[in-house]
Amino acid sequence: MKQIRKSAAVILSLASAAVIIVACSKGGDSPAPAPAPAPGNPCATKNIVVTLSSTNAAGCTGGSVTASASGSTNFTYNIDGGTFQASGTFNNISAGDHTIIAKDGDGCTKSGTVTVASNASGPLFAAVKAVIVANCNSCHTGAAAQGGQNFGTDCNIVNAAARIKARAVDGNPSFMPQGGQLSAGDKQKITNWVTAGGKYSD
Ligand code: HEC
């Protein structure tokens, strides 16, 4: 009788240890930070290392992030709190800082931060962007951007290339900026860029 009660108590303490393990795997990096994890925590003895690399974004084209974890097995990965996936490669990622979490088969996790840089634009795009910032963005940025055109991002400027030329160079159906016109030199910058292809890299 006594023997049975004793093993029941052991099971009970194992069960509560298991609860602590779950809490650890949902929390921060492993091995878990102090206080020392409960005995039996599978994350406690692991030294998971995440290696991160990235390729640049450019205009509307996102960059990529590749994560590779060591120190355990059966890793899955997520980016910025998204769904975990078996591949450590994430494509079409915007420029900026991103958080990667690697999770092993026991649910032990390790996070890291990687920066996706942005390629410099081509000179024709850069010249047009300067014209737009100076002459258009008082009415064409933010939530209240006029005519549904928000030129606040490089990608939006690229996507609007044809309409920018139509309005600012050809006056079709009327000239922009509203109530005036660009100088001949500024119009030429827009024409040069659109003629070259109207891309971020031009
Ligand atoms: C003083 C405010 C103002 C400025 C500055 C301005 N716009 Fe506009 N824009 C408007 C308004 C209002 C509309 C919506 C009415 C219309 O389409 O005429 C509009 C609409 C547009 C549209 C969308 C409609 C279409 O024809 O595709 C484009 C593109 C545009 N503007 C380009 C420009 C460009 C390029 C510049 C700078 C060279 C510029 N705008 C500067 C007020 C402005």
Residues whose N, C-alpha, C, O or C-beta is under 5 A from the ligand:
A	BS01	HEC	N135 C136 C139 Q146 G147 Q149 R163 I164 R167 A168 N172 M176 P177 Q178
